[in-house]
Amino acid sequence: MLEIALILLLITSVAAIQTRYLRHAVIYLGLFSLAIAFVYLLYHAPDVAIAEAVIGSTIATILYLVALQKYKIFTIYYRLQDEEIGDSTYLSHSKQDLIKVLEKFCTKQELEAQIIYSKETIEAIKANHQYALIIEEIKGVVRITVHPENYKLDALTAFLENERRFKHAYAILPVEEDLL
């Protein structure tokens, strides 16, 4: 029985480290804490087991999940053309305006803007990364590709329409049906 509990400890700890999602990592750590409480019980330390089960497995997991719920990141991929320089200090004025407008939108929505500059194709970003928006400028028109599960689309559309600072041509691409 002890061997099974120790193997469960290894599995949950590796799963917590290897997962791509923070919420899953917190849940795996809660399971790890529950398994270690069981190991303490097998080593005849019931007082430590109860403390670990109550504090580590329950209270700490709930606190982490609540904290993660309050901390929301809005990931924006800005796709650069092959000839563009990746350093944000060299971005054109229109790109800098768009970044400032998006940061303002995120601030109003109580989100943290995470802007990632990439030369990957849109298809590669969609397939390999978590994103809320993918932005690309082609021939003076800013194309905004929205993730199918992005619930901030209406708020973003209204914000861009009312924002006086951003007066560049843009197109918000419709959600692809095959991703739903």
N, C-alpha and C positions, 0 to 999 in steps of 0.2 A: 504493500500500500504506500509506503514511504517513497519507493522508487517511482511510482506513478505520479505522486505529488511533485517530486523533484523534476520529473520530465515535463509536467505541466508548467512548472516555474520557468523552465528553459523556453518552452514554446511561447508562453505569454510574453516573456521579456523580449525575445527575438521579434515577435509579431508587433510589439509596441514600438520597437526601433525601426522596423522595416516598412511600416504602413505609411501611405502617402497622406492620410487624413489625420488631422490632429484629434478629432473626436474619437476615432477608432483607437488611437494611441492611449487616450485617457481611459477608455473602456478596458483595453488590454491591461493597463496598469491596475485598474480596479480588480480585474480577475487575478492578476499576479498577487495583489495584496490578499485576496481571499484565499488563494492557494498557499501563501506563506503562513497565513493564520492556521490553516489546516496542518501544515508542517509543524508549527509550534505546538499544536494540540497533540500531534503524534510524538513529539519530544517531551510530553508531560509538562507543558507550561500553559495551562488553561488561562491564567490571568493575562499573559502576553497575547495569547491567541484571541481572546475577547477584545482586548484593546486594539489589536491590529485589524480585526474584522470591523469594529465599529468606526475607528478613526480612519484607517488606511483605505479600507474597501468601500465604506459608505460615505462618510463626511467629506473626505478629500476628493473622491470622485465627483460627488455632487457639486462641490465648490469649483472644481476645474471645469465641469460642464457649464455651470452658470457663467463663469468668467469667459469661456469661449463663446457662449451665446451673445455676450455683450460686445465681444471683439469681432467685428465683421470686416473682412478685407474685400475690397472690390478690385479684382485683378484685371488690368487693362494691358493688352499686348499692343504695342505700337510697332507695326511691321515697317521696317525701313527698306528702301530700295537698295539694290546692290551697290550703287554708286554713292550712297549716303554714308556719312561718318556716324559711328555709333555713339559718340560722346554727345550728351544732351546740350553742352554749351555751344555746339555747332549747328544745332537744329535751326531751321528757318523760323522766321517770325510767326508765320501762320501755325506751325507746329507748336511753338511755345505758347501761343494764345490758346490753342486747343487743350494743351496739357493744363494750363491754369484754369480754364473753364471746367474741365473734368474734375480737377482737384476741388474747386469751389462746389461743384455738384455733390461730390462725395462728402464734403464737410457739412453741407446742409442736410444730407441724408444720414449723418452720423456713421459714415463708413470711412475706412482708411484706404486711400487710393494706393495701389501697388502698381506702378507703371513699369513695364518690362519692354525694353527695346530689343527687337529681334529681327533677324534677316531670314528666319524660317518662312516657309510658305504658309498660307492660311490653312491649308489642309493639314500640314504637319502640326500646327498649333492646335487645331481642333482635335486631332487624334491623340496628341501626347501631353497636353497641358490642361489645367483647369483655368478657365478664363470667364470673365463677365462680358468683356468687349474685345474685339480685335479691330484696330484702326489702321487704315492704310490710305495714303494720299496718292491718287493716280490722276495725272493731268489736271491738277488744281482742284480736284474734287475729293473731299474726305469721305471715304467709305467706312462706315461703322457696321461691323458684323456683330450681332448680338447672340449670346448663348441662348439656346432654346428654353432654358429654365430661368432666365433672368427676369425676375419680377419687378425690376426697376425700369423697365423699358418705357412705360408710359410717363413716369416721372422724368426720365432723361430726355425724352422727346419734348415734353412741355418746357423743361429747363432750357434746352438748346433753342427753342423757338422764342423764349422770352429773354434770353441772354443778349444784352446789347453789345457786349465786348466781342463776341464771336460772330462775325458776319461773313464767314467763308462758306462756299458751297459745300454741302454735305448730303450724304444719302445714307439712311439707315436701312440696311438690307433686311428683308423679311426672314423670319425664322424658317429654317429648312424643315420641311415636313418629315423627311426621312430620319431625322434625329429624335423626333418625339416618341 
